[in-house]
Amino acid sequence: MFNPAAQPALLVLEDGSIYRGWSFGATGTSMGEVVFNTGMTGYQEVMTDPSYCGQMVTFTYPELGNTGVNPEDEESVRPYIKGAIAKNVCDRPSNWRSTQSLSDYLIDHQIPGIHGIDTRALTRKLRSVGAMNGILSSEILDPDELLRQLQTLPSMEGLNLVKEVTTDKVYEWKEITEENWAFTASDTDLVNSQGVDQPPLTVVAIDFGIKRNILKRLASYGCKVIVVPADTSAEDVLSYRPDGIFLSNGPGDPAAVTGAPAVTQALLASELPTFGICMGHQILGLSLGADTFKLKFGHRGLNQPCGLTEQIEITSQNHGFALDAGSIDEEQVEITHLNLNDQTVAGIRHRQLPVFSVQYHPEASPGPHDADYLFANFVQAMRERSRSSQGQVPEQK
């Protein structure tokens, strides 16, 4: 709702476009790559997803803040966005889990926001021109001065932001907010069938900016999850004697995360089951000889259709880079999914090794649960390898 006492605010894009609105959240000035998210829900999960580090998010859904914020929906220790851009903002939330308003939450984390602008026009601009750098301020209202400051901000292409979000120490994830953290009753049966009542599988998750709900899904499938920093060596990863390797999501340009593809390539030699999501999918692709490129405006929303044959998954996505299909060695790697909006690569699988990855987020949160089976597939691959190493005959499918 509009507050007549609100401060004016200004958003300026690198092409000189100017958007005038009103301030919410923290007072100040911030710069970042301006992108848009088309989800109708989940603004708190978006803001706390480390993959948005270095970006200001335009929310296309016209109402923001209606349900406030709460600790349970945070995807990391804090919000990582550089700014929030909205049409309307509610400062009197109504939800039984809400602990504070969105504006107060952003104030606590020193993140500025702007509302009252035409977000539809801004989104159309980003779709036609592409994602671009922007500067948001409620203290400097001179567009020329803001544009001068903005010129010092580097492009997202070539930027390694993983070092800003990865953990600085090894830890074991133990938190599950609900028993088995299952989506449905039938999902509970599926989780149990994958071995919750069996000895735990050890998964080493390489943290490029991992979301908490990925950790929750792995734990709910009976995995002991050890999270390690992004620059951990292959030798140190293998020292935990894992049953499987997980490559997490993360922000920035995957090609700029130097060392990660080489470490991943070394880990593949162990022939351990390996699962990558988003940035992890791109890092895996780079380790297998493929190239990545920057998308014009990226995929950020909850309704991205992915598939290859007659079976389609509606998926949650957040990425600005993708694997170059033409650079993939199809004798070694199979493309399993395409984004059906633009035919970019959305999933790959190694033809000989139990190694696969997807460009989207099967843990959803927020978003559809169509792709949650991928966690079950990962667990099954680890169980089969464990039985094989113990001299047991794998179960017939």
N, C-alpha and C positions, 0 to 999 in steps of 0.2 A: 504494500500500500504506500501511497505517496506521503512523505513527511514534509510539511511546508517549511520546516526548519533545516532541511537537508542542505548540505553544501553542494555547490556545482562541481561537476567533474568533467574531465575531457579525455577522450581516447583519440590518439593520432596514429595512423598507420604509416609505414615506410613510404608508401606512394603519395603521402600528403593528405589522404582522406581524413576528415575530422568528424567525430561523433560527440555531440554534447549531451550530457545527462546529469545525473545526481549521484553523489557519493553514498556508498554504504560500506560497511566493514571499516578497515583502518584508514586513517587519513595519511596520505603520502603519495609517492610516485614510484611506479614499478614498470619494468620493461620485460618483454618476453615475446615468443612467437604466438600470434593470435590464431586460434583454431576454433572449430565449433563442434559441439556434441549434440546429437539429435535425440538422445534418450529423454523419455518423459518422466523418469524417476531416477533416483540414485545419485543426486547431486553431491551428497557427502562422500560416497564411495569414489566418485570421480575426483573430487578435490584432494582426497588422501591417497590416491593411486600414484605411486612414485613415477609411473610412466609419463605423468603430466609435468614433471619437473622442467622448469624453464619455459612454461607455456601459460598464456592467459586464455581461459576457456569461455567461449560464447555459448550460452545455453539456449538452444532454439525453442525449448518449451517455455511458454510465456510467463509461467509462474514459478518463482524460486523461493525456497525457504518456508513453505507451508507447514512442513512437518518438523521444522527445527533441526537440531543435530543431537546425536547421542553417542556415547563411547562404543557401543556395540557395532556400529556401522563403519567404523574407521578401518581403512585398509592398511594403515601404517601408523607410525608414531605421531605424525602431524600432517597437515595439508601441504602439498608440494607445488600447487599452482602459484603463478606469479600475480594473478588477478582474476576476478570473476566479473563476467559481463552478462547482464540480464535485462529483460524487458520490465517485469514487475517483481518486486521483492516484498515478501511478507515479514513484518517484524513482530507479529503476534502469532507464533506457531501453535498448532493444535495437534498433538499426538501424545499418546500415553507414555511413550518412551523418551520424549524430548526433554533435554536438560538445559538447553539454552537456544536462543535464536541464532540463525545463520550469521547475521550481522555481528552479533557479539562474539561469536566463534572466530570470525575473521579478524576482528579487533584483537582478540587474545593472541592470534598468530601473526599479527602485523601484515595482513594481506588486504590490499585495497580492492574495492569493487565499484562498478558503475552500473546504474540502472536508469530506466526511462528512455533508453535509445531504441531505435528501430532495429532489433536483432535480426529480423527477417532480411532487411536491406544489407546488413553487415554480412550475414551468411551468404547471400547472393554474391556479394563482392568477393568473398573468400573462395567461393566455388568458381567464379569466372577468372579471377586473377591468381588464386592459389593462396595457401597459408603464407602470412608475411609477418614480419616483426611489427610490434606496436608498443606504445607507451601510454600508460594510464596515470592520471594525476588528479588529485583534489586540492593540491597546493600551488601548482603552476598552471595557469589558465591561458598562457601564451602559446598558441600552436607552433609558432616558429621556434621558440626555445625548446619545446618538447621534441620537435623534429630534429633539432641539432643534437640533443642528448641521445636520441634514438639511433643516430648514425654510428654511435660507438658500439652498438650491440652486434655481436657476430651472428652469422646465419646458423640455423640449426644443422645444416649440412656440414659435416666435418666436426661436429661438436660431441665430445665425450662427456655425457652427464652422469654416466653410471657411477663414477667415483664420488658424486655428491649424494647418492642415495643408498649405496651398498652398505651392508653392516661392516663395522670395524672390528668385530670379533666373532668367533665361532660360537653358536648356541644351538641348543636342542629345542625344537618347538614342541610344547606339551599342552597348549591351551586348546580345548574344545568347548564351545559355549553350550552345546546341547549334546545329549547322549547320541553318539554316532554321527551327529550333525547331518542327518539324512534329509533329503528333500521331501520324500513321500514314504508311505508304508512299504510299497514295493521296492523302493530304493534301499530301505533298511535290510530287506532280504538279500538284495544284491550285494550290499556292503558285507554282510555276514558271510555270504557265499565266497567272497574274495579272500577270506582268511582272517577276520578279526579274532577268531578263536584259535588261530594258529600262532606260532612264534612270530614276533614282529619283523617286518622287512625293514632294513636300514636304507633310507634314501638320503643321499647328499644333495642338497639343493644349492646350486651356485646362484648367489644373490646379485642380480643385475638391477634390482629394484622390486623385489618380490612383494606380491599382495598377500595379506593375511589369509584371505579366503582360499588361496591356493594351498597354503600350509594346512588350513583346516580340512580341506578335502583329502589331502594326502594322509593326514592323521586319522580321519574318519574311516579310511580304507585299511586301517591297521598298520600304518607305517610309522616307524621311528624316523623322524625328520631332523637331520643335522644341517643347519644353514651355515654356509661359509662365504667369506668375502669374494667379490668378483675376481680378484687377482690371485686367488689360491692356485697353487701349482697342481698339476695332474698327480704328482707323487703324494702331495698332502691330501688330496681328495681320496685317493685310493687307500691311504693309511687308515681310513675309517672302516675299511672292509665293507663297502656298500653293496647292497643287492641291486641298486639302480642309481642313475644320475638324473637329476632334474635341472634344466636350464630355464631360469625365470624370465619374466617380463622385465622391461626397464626402459628408460628414456634415452633420447638423443639418437645419434647416427650409429648404427651397429658397426659400420666399417671403421669407426674411430675408436672402438673399444679394443685397443691394441693388446695382443696377447691372448685374448679369449678364444679366437678361432683355433690357434695353435694348441692351447690347452685342451680344447674340446676334441681336436683331432687325435691328440695323445690318449685321451680317455676312450675314444672309440676303439682303440687297439685292444682295450680290455674286454671288448665284446659285451659289456654290461648293458642291460636295457636302459635306454636313454629317452627322455621325454622333454621336449622344449615347447614353450609357449611365448608367442609374440617376439620380444627381443631374443629369447632363447631359440626360437624358430629361425630367426635371421642369423644368429651366431652359428647354429648348426649348419645352415646352408653355406655360410662362408667357409666353415671347416671342411665342407665337402666340395669346395672349389667353385661354388656359385658366387655371383655378385649381387649386391643390393643397390637400390636406387630410391630417391626421394619421390613420394607421391605428390601430386599437385596440391591436394588439400587433405589427404589422409582419410582414414575410416575411423570414425568415433561415434558409436551409438550402440543400440541394443537390438537392431533388427537387420543385421547384415546376412543375406542368404549365401550359404557356402555348400558346395557339393561338387560332384563330377559326373555322376550317372543319374539315376532316377530318384535317389535319396538325397533330400536337402535338409540342412540344418540351419535354423535361424540362430545367429550368434551375436555375442557381445564383442565389440572390437574397439581398440584404441591404439592406433599406430600411424606413423607418418612415412615409414619406409617399407619396402617390400623386396622379396627376392625376384631377381630377373629370370623369368622362365627360360629365356634363350641361353642362359649361362649354366643351366642345370645339366649335369651329366646323366642322361636318362638310362644309361647302361648300369649305373650305380644307384641312382635315386629315382623313385617313382613319385610323381605328383599325385596326391590323393584327394586334394580339395582345391577348388578355385572359388574366388569371390565372384558371385554371379552378377554383381553390378558392373564390374569392370574387367573380369577375367584375370585378375592378378592371382598369383600363387597364394593359397591359403592353407596348404598342408602338404607335407612330404613324408616319405618313408624310405628307409634304406632297403635295398632289395635283398641283402644277405644278413644284415644285423638287426637285432630287435631295437631299432632306433627310429623314432618318428617325432614329428613336431607339427604344430598348427599356428597360424597367424592370429587366431582369435582366442577368446578366453572361455574355456569350457567350465571354469568355476563360476562363471557369470558374476552375480553379486555386484551390481544389479544385472538382470538380464535373463534370457531363456536358459533352460537346463538341457536343451537338445543334445549337447555334446559332452555331457558328464561321463558318458561311457568310456571316454578316453582315459580317465583315471583308472577305471576297471581294467582296461586293456593293458595299461602300464603295470598294474599290480599282477595281472595274469602272466605277463611276460617275465616278471621277476620270480614269481612262484615256479614257473616252468623251468627257468634256468637253475633255480635253487634245487629242484628235484633232480634235474639232469646232473648237476654237479655232485649230488649225493648218490648217484647211480640208480635213481628211481626212474621208472618209465613215465613220461608225461601223460596226463589224462588225454583221452581221445575227445576231440571236439565234435 
